[in-house]
């Protein structure tokens, strides 16, 4: 079909309208028409002109899907609200500042996408759309979410990211069927206590807000598997966080967290934990109870790491860079599944010979420490592809490093090494010295 066919008929009940001059003409016609029959006649005439023959008054009233995305619309024709068989209405990427009050007539609507518009409020009638299961409101200019949104108790997905929301409705807990909630990139300074009523919630994203606390009721979200509150102002976590037994991913990057509650050790199924860019000075022993695969503790104020960290036997990635560590945690040699280990930008003076146990290691970063030598056993790390040793005080390299045949990146800048051992001369093509 040629590009000017802006109305694409999927079948007798599915319509997609794309961005063309024809759409704008038919929209003008709709706005100028006050009689429903005339509106239908105009739309049918336009459809036939574009080669869509199986289109009549009956099918127009049976439309179930309408896509008006990316058309530059500044207003939605009231007549759209007469299509009462609609189940999906897609309006994203337009310039809508308001929605017609009549949108509440679309009582069969299940999916409503109004992302990337300029909405500053929502009509009260939207609370009538009680069959909605998915509501997309991200990337608008909403400053508040009205209480009547809480009538939409069949919602399973609600996207509110990238608005100007300062609060959420106090009765948001009425949306008991919701499984995925996005409130990231707003101006929220708290989450209502009723959020703990969302017992079916599995995914909660509240990144880039101004949250300084999380409600204790968050511990009621026992089905939660993903929780992200990055880039907020949290200085602690509620004790109840330990009740989130199904949590798989917890992201707390860029907050002000000083310490972790003991109950975090109850999250035995947690695999991904990000605590980078916080204010932690100590890592409690209880963290080792967690079945972690990836642990980010970089950019904190840790002066030591408990030896019990070696019990995290399923750990693949460990980031401890940019702390104040003065020694290499000896028990790390038990983490035999490690692939990424970053200890750069600390004050570590030596590496133990037992590092040779980490035979799966592919990326090792030790730059910006106080190293004067490396153990001969480093040659056992035969899977290394990246080795970073810059900004130390190394005088020489062990000859055993000639076994590192997979090495592709080797940074030795700003050390005291003047010449490479003869058997390491092949590294001259990849080394940065």
RAZI-V261138 format. One line per field, one symbol per residue. phi: phi as a letter, one per 40 degrees, with the letter a starting at -180 (. if undefined). psi: psi as a letter, one per 30 degrees, with the letter a starting at -180 (. if undefined). Layout:
BEGIN
phi=???
psi=???
END
This chain:
BEGIN
phi=.cccccbbccacbbbbbbcacdcccccdccccbbbdccccccccccccccgbccaadccccbdbbbbbcgbgcbabddcdccccccbbbbbcgbbcbabcdccccccccbbbbbcfbbcbabcdccccccccbbbbbcgbbccabcdcccccccdbbbbbcfbbcbabdcbcccccccbbbbbcfbbcbabcdccccccccbabbbcfbbcbabcdccccccccbbbbbcfbbcbabcdccccccccbbbbbdfbbccabcdccccccbcbbbbbcgbbcbabcccccccccbabbbcfbbcbabcdccccccccbbbbbcfbbcbaccccdcccccdbbbbbcfbbccabcccdccccccbbbbbcfbbcbabcdccccccccbbbbbcfbbccabccccccccccbbabbdfbbcbbcddcbcccccbcbb
psi=klfgifjkjeafgkkkkljleeeeeeeeeeffkfkeeeeeeeeeeeeefggjeijaeeeefgkfkkjgkhggkflkkffeffifgkfkjjglhahkflkkfffffiffkekjjglhahkflkkeffffiffkfkjjglhahkfljleffffifgkfkjjglhahkfllkfgfffiffkfkkjglhahkflkkeffffifgkfkjjhlhahkflkkfffffiffkfkkkhlhahkflkkeffffifgkekjjgkiahkelkkeffffifgkfjjjglhagkfkjleffffkhkfkjjglhahkflkkfffffifgkekkjglhahkflkjeffffifgkekjjglhahkflklfffffiffkfjkjglhahkflkkfffffifgkfkjjglhahkflkkfffffiffkfkjjgkhagkekkkefgffffffkj.
END
